[in-house]
Amino acid sequence: MKTRFVKILTLSFILFVSSGCFFNTRENINKLQDKKFYFSEFDFILMGQDKEKAYDFFKKFPVKKIMFMIATEYNISIDISEYNNFIKTKNLSAIETDGAFRVAKHTWKKSSNDKNRIRIIFEQDYFEADKLKFSIGIYNENSTLKLYNTEIGKINHIIENLKYHLQSGQNSLKEYEDKNYDKVSPVPFIIEADFKQNIDNTSELDKIKQMIDNHIKTLDQDQKDKFKHDIIDYIYQKCN
């Protein structure tokens, strides 16, 4: 009887883990003074891929949506700026490869080591494309704060799992989709661009404004009116 009980308990635990669950160990996020985290590592495990295919996978993966749901749940901020820059610049040299005879793993890593960090691991079975494993870990120094593991059949099932396993999952997902956060920046809790990059962008904008100011000074009123319509039409065409 005791042996049977142990087997049932073990089986129940395995089923619970495979369907997706969060482990809370050693530390509690709420007790941390510094609640800023950095997306620091993304492992993509699938044999036979090259860096170009790995990059395409990283680019399409719903990192921002997942991070928003996690950040909302634990009331933390998550900096994904370096990952965003990697995607924006398509810097294939930032992808590390691992495999003895055939490359089995591609990894993107943040350039600096941070105390508060978040890591994603995604694995696809080489022979069965619908056999997927997903893991997201939240760490503080050497402590594992949260660890989520799940086995799924499709990538979009990750979002559905988080929706039901996170207490705020349904509300955060609804907010993300209702407000179209995929195409909005900034969004709450998520740092998408480095502050220095923003300064550089601002400097470029100031230069453009100064050029326009200098040009307008050379125009009479009729020319100003024409220029105004021309520049608005030009910007509209370029931004749509």
N, C-alpha and C positions, 0 to 999 in steps of 0.2 A: 504493500500500500504506500509506504513512504517513498519507494523508488518511483512508483507511478506518479506520485504527487510532484516529485522533483522534475520528472520528465515533462509533465504538463506545465509546470512553472517555467521551465527553460524554454519550451516551445512558445509559450505566451510572450515571453520576453523577446525572443527572436522575431516574432511577428510584429511586435510593437516597434522594434528598432527598424525593421525593413520598411514599415509603412511611413516612417519619419518621426523623429522625436528630438527634443532638445535635452541635452545633459547639462546640468548645472553643477560645477565642481569647484571646490576650494574657495572661490571668491564670488562676490556678488557685485554685479555692475553698479547697482545703486549706491554702493559704498565708496566707489572710486571718486576721488576729487577731480581728476582729469577725465572727462568723458568725450574727448576727441579721439577718434580712431582713424586709422589709415588702412585703406585697401592695399595690402602689401604683396599678395601672391595669388596667382591663378594657375593651377595645373590642369592641363588638358591631356588626358590619357587615351590614346587610340593609335594602335600600331599602323605604320605605313603612311602617315601624313607628312607633308613637308611644311616649311614655315609659312608659305603662302596660304595653304589650307587652314593651318592653325590660326593665322591672323584673321581669316574670314570667320572662323568660329568665334574667336574672341570678340570680334566686331559686332556680330549678331546676337551674342549672348545678352540677356536682360540684366546686366550688372546694376544699372541705375535703379531699376524697379525693385530688385531684390534688396539693395542697400537701403532704399527708402523705407521698405517694410520693416527691415531689421532696426534701422535707426528710430523709427516711430515707436516700435515695440519697447525699446530699452531707453528711450529718451537720450540718445547719444548723437553726436555729429560724426559723419564719416567723410573723410577726404578721399575722393577718387580722382583727383586732378592729374596725378602722374599717369594713371591708367588711361584717362581720357586723352592726354597728350600723346601717349603711345598709339592709341587708335587714330587720332587725328593726323599724325605724321607718318603713320604706317612704318614705324621703325622696326623692321624685321630683325635687326641685330639685337634688339632687346629681348628676343625670344631665345631661351635656352633649350637645348635638346638633350634627351637622355635615351640610351638604348644601345645594347651591345652590337647586335648584327643589323637590326632594323630599328629606326627611331620609334620609340613607344610613348614618349612623353614630351610635350612642349610646355614650357613654363615661362610666364611673365612674372618678373619680380620688381618691386620698387627698389630704387637705387640706394635708399638709406634704410637702416634698421630702426624701427620705431617701437616704443614700449607698448602702446596700444595698437593692435593690428588685427586685420581680418583676412582670412585665407579661404579661397574656394578651390575645391577639387572636383573635377568632372571626369568621369570615366565611361567610355563606351566600349562594349564588347566587340571585338573584331569580327566575330562570326555571326553574332546576333545584334543587329542594329537597334532593336527595341529593348535591349538590355542595358540600362543606364544607371549609373550611380552618381549621386550628388552629395557633397559634403561642404558645409560652411562652418568655420571655426572662428570664435572671437577670443582673443588672447590678450593678457596683460603680463608682460615680461615672460616668466616661465610658467605662468598659470593659465589653465584653460578655463575661461569663464563660461562659454557656451559652445556646445558642439552639436550640430544637426546633421544627421545622416539619413538618406533615403534612397530607395531603389524605385525607378520610374520607367515608363515606357516611352515617354515623349518629354522634350525639354519644357514645354509649357505646363507640364504636370508639377514642376517645381513651384511655380507660382500658386497653383491650386493647393498644394500641400502646405505652403507657408500661410496661405489664407486661413486654413483651418487649424494649424498648429500654433500660430501666434494669436494671443488674445486680441490684439488690435488688427489682426490680419485682414478681416473683411472690410473694416473701415479704412485702413491705409490703402488697400488695393483700390477701393472705390474712389477715394480721393485722388489717387495717382491717375486713374483712368478718366474720371470725370473732368479733371483739370488738365488733362493731356500733358502730363509732366514729361513725357518722352521728348516733347518739342519745346519745353519751357526751361529756362535757366535764369536765375537760380531757383531751386526748389527747397522747401524746408528740410533741415537736417543734413543736406548733402552739399559738400564743397566740390564743385566741378572744375574750377579753374584756379591756378596758382595766382596769388596776389601780385607777384612780379609780372606775370603775363598780362594781368589786367592793367598794370601801370604802363607797360609797353603799348598795349592796345589804345589806351587813353592818349598816350603821346602821339601815336599815329593819327588819331582822330583830331587832336589839337592842330597838327600840321595841316590836315585837310581843311579844317575850319579857317585857318590863317590864310591859306591859298585862296579860298573862296572870298574871304574878306578883302584881300588885296585886289582880287579881280573885280569885285563889286564897286570898288572905289573908282574904277576907270569907266564905269557905265553911267549913261543918263537914265532917266526914269523909264522910258520905253524899253531900253535895253535890259534894265533890271527886271521888268515884268516878263520879258521874253526868256531871260536867263532862268528866272524862278520856275517857269513852267517847264523849260527844257530839262533842268536839273532834277525836278520832281519826277518827270517822266522817265528819265534815265535811271534814277535810283529805284523806282518802282519796277522797271523791267529787270534790273539786276537782282532784286530781292525777291522776285516771284518766279 
